[in-house]
């Protein structure tokens, strides 16, 4: 039996928790490794719905999109050289906007957790954000990108690293460039995150794979990197559990097991009392 077919069949019957009620929490994560259409919310939501339904049918408990999936990641002036502020503001979506309401309803209908990347309009400012809806359709996690490479001229940077207790465990999020700074994932781990979700758009080369494996290992967490052309599910030992097979549109599924590996490893041997210089700019 081909490896991928065996994995899919093995995951199909998985429930969020072990059938006997004991043992570690287990669930299936689905990464929507799909390139959205720039400036076309309706087309992108249709793709989200199609892949979310497929993921739910295959037993996924959580579905995650890339960065800026809803509007096609148009807030980056390197990707959109003719980017104009008014056009960007016009495509912004609030947390109670029509497409996020549809995402909420979809999560509730499919009884899944659903994370959507979107350009958020909040109090007249734009943010590069993600929202995670739980199976009841409530917002379980809301995060705005806190770092960028000075290529998002109209986005305001977020300033918080929330960790949310969900039915799947404690979840946190980073967005794309955030992952390049070790402090971001470390803060989430210190706050108890068991799984860090990383919707992204930029680089997805071998160096990025190594970086993502390192972030998982050094913090003792599960990590899911979701990019239009690359998807990785990595365990707390830094091992790749699931990944895409091509750079074409693909739904990538893997099983997360929140066992004794979470929070273990070198993160337990930290000595914060001698790290004072970390708060200084070099």
N, C-alpha and C positions, 0 to 999 in steps of 0.2 A: 504494500500500500504506500503511495507517495507520502512523503513526510508532511506536506501541507494539508493533504486530505485527512491524514490521520489526526493532525492537530485540530482541524475543524470539527471532525466527528467527536473527538475527545472532549472538546469544549462545549459541544452542543447541549449536553444535558446538565452542565454545571449550574448550580444555584449560587446565590450570593453567599450563603454560608454552607458549611458542611452538612450533609443530610442528617447526621446523627445529632446535630446541635453542638457537638464538641469540636475540638481541634481549632486550627487557625482559620480566620476569615479567608474565604476564597471567592473570587469573582472574575469574570471575563471583561477585559477592556478592549474597546474597538477604536482604532485610530483611522480617521477619514483622511487618508493621504491623497488628496485631490486638489488640483489647481482650480480656484474659482475664477469667475469672469469679472474683470475690472468694471466697476460701476454698475453692476447688474444684480441687485439684491434678489429679485424674483427668481432669476435663473439659479443663483447660488442656493437660495432656500430650497428650491426644488431638488437640487443635488443632495443637500443636507437631509431632506426628508427621505429621499430614496435610499441613501446609505444608512440612515438611522433605522429604517424599517428592516433593511437587510441584516444589520447588526443585531437588532432585537430578536429577529427570527433565528439567529445563530447563537443566541444565549447571552449576548453582551449585557452587562449591567451598567456600563458607562460608555458613552460615545464622545469622542473629543475631536474637534476640528483644528486646522491650522490657524495661525494668527490672521486676524482681519478677514476671516472667511466670508462673512456676510456680504460685505461690499467689494470684496476682491483685493483687499490690502492696497488701497490707493493713497494712503497718507504719507508715503515715502517719496521724496522728490527725486531720488535716484531711479526709482521704478516709474514714476510719473513726472518727467521733467517739466511738463506744462501745468503742473498742479497749481490750482488756484484756490485761495482760502474760501471764497464764497461757495464754490462748487463742492468743496470738501465739507463745509459746514452743512450744506443742504442734504448730504447723504448720511449725516450722523443719525444715530439711533439712540434713543433714551432707553433706560431700563424698562419703562412701561410703553415703549413704542410698539407699532403693529407687528414687526417681525419678531421681536422678542416675546411678544404675547403668543405668537404662533409657535415659537420654540418651546415656550412654557406648556402650551397645550399638547405639543408633540411628545414631550417628556412624560406628561401625565397619561396620555393615551397609551404609550408604549411601556409605561412603568419602568423607565430607565432614568439614570443620571445622564444629562446632556450638557456638554460644555461647548459654547459657541464664541468664537473670536469675532469682534466687531468694533467699528469706529463709533465711540460713544460720545454723544452730545449731552453734556451735563452742566447746567447753569451757565450756558453760553460758551463753554470751553469744550475742546475736543480731547478725548483720551483714547489710547489704544488699549482696549479692555477685553476681558473675557467674563462671561457669566455662566455659572454652573447651575442648572435646574435639577431638582431632585424628582423622584417618581410622583410626588404630589403636585409638581409644577411650581414649587416654591424655589426662590433663589437661595441656594446653599452656599455659594461662594461667588464673590465679585472682586475682581482684581484689575488694576490698571498698571500698565507697563511703567516701571520706575527708572529705567535706563535706556538710552538710545545712542546711536553713533552720530548724532547731530544731523540726521537725515529725515527727521519727522518735524518739519518746521512749524506745523500748526497744532501739534499735540502737546498737551500739558502732561508732565510726568507725575505718576502716582507716587505716594509717599508712605505706603503701608504694605505689610506682608501678612495678610490674614491666613489663618489656618482654621478650617471648619470641620467640626465633627459631623460626619454624615453616616448614612446607613452602611456605607462601605468602609468606614474608617476615617482617619484624620487626613484631610486633603489640603494641599496648598498649590499655588500656581506661580509660574514665571512666564514671561513672554519674550521669546527670541533673544535679543541682546542681553537681557537680564542674566542669562545663563553663563555668560562669559566672566562674570564677577563671582568669585567663590562665596562672598559674604551673603549673597541672596539666598542660595540654597541652604547655607548654614543656618541663617535666621529661621527659615521654615522648619528645619530639622530640630533646632533648639525649642521651637514652639510646639513640637510634637507631631509634625507632619510625617505620615507613613508613606504617602504617595505624593510625588510632585509632578504636576502636569505642566508640560512645556510646549504650548502652541508656538510655532515659529514660521519664519518665511525665509530668512537669509541663507547663510552657508549650510551645506549638508554634506561635507566631505569627510575623509577619514579622520582628520583632526577633530571635527565636531563629534564623530562617533566616540573617539577617545575621551573627549571632554565630558560628554554625557555619561559615559561609563565611570569616569572619575567622580563626577558629582554624586552619582548614586552610591559608589563605594565609600567615599570619604565621609558621607553623612549617614550611611546605614539606612537608606530609603529606597523604595521603588521609584522609578522615574519613567515617564512616558514622554518622548519627544515626537511631536506631530507636525510635519512639514508637508507642503504639497508634493514633494518628490522623495521624502524620506520619513520613515516611521520606525521608532525604536521603543521597545519595552525592555527595561533593564532592571535586574533584581538588586538587592542591597549588597551583593558581592561584586557588582559591576559586570555581571554576565548578561549578554543579550538573550532575552527569552523569546522575543518575536521581532520580526523586521519585514520591511517590504521586499518583494522579489524583483521588481522593476521600478523605473521612475515614472511609469504611467499611473493613471488613477487606480487606486487600490484601497480596499478595506483590509486593514491588518488587525488580527485578533490575537490576544495572548492572555494567559491566566496569571492573575496576581494572587499571591499567597502571603498574607500578613502573618508570618510566623516569627520565630525567635531571632531571625536575621535582622529584622527591623530594629534600628537603634543600636545594633551591635557594631563591633569593629572599632577603628581608631577614634571615632567621634566620642566614645566613652572615656578616652584618655586625655581629653582636652584639659588645659590648665589656663582658664580664662584670666586668672590673676596676673599672668605675665604677658598678656597680649595687649596691653594698653596702647601700644603704638599703632594698632590696627585702626584706631579712631582718628589718626592723623593723615593728612594728605601727603603723599610722597613729594 
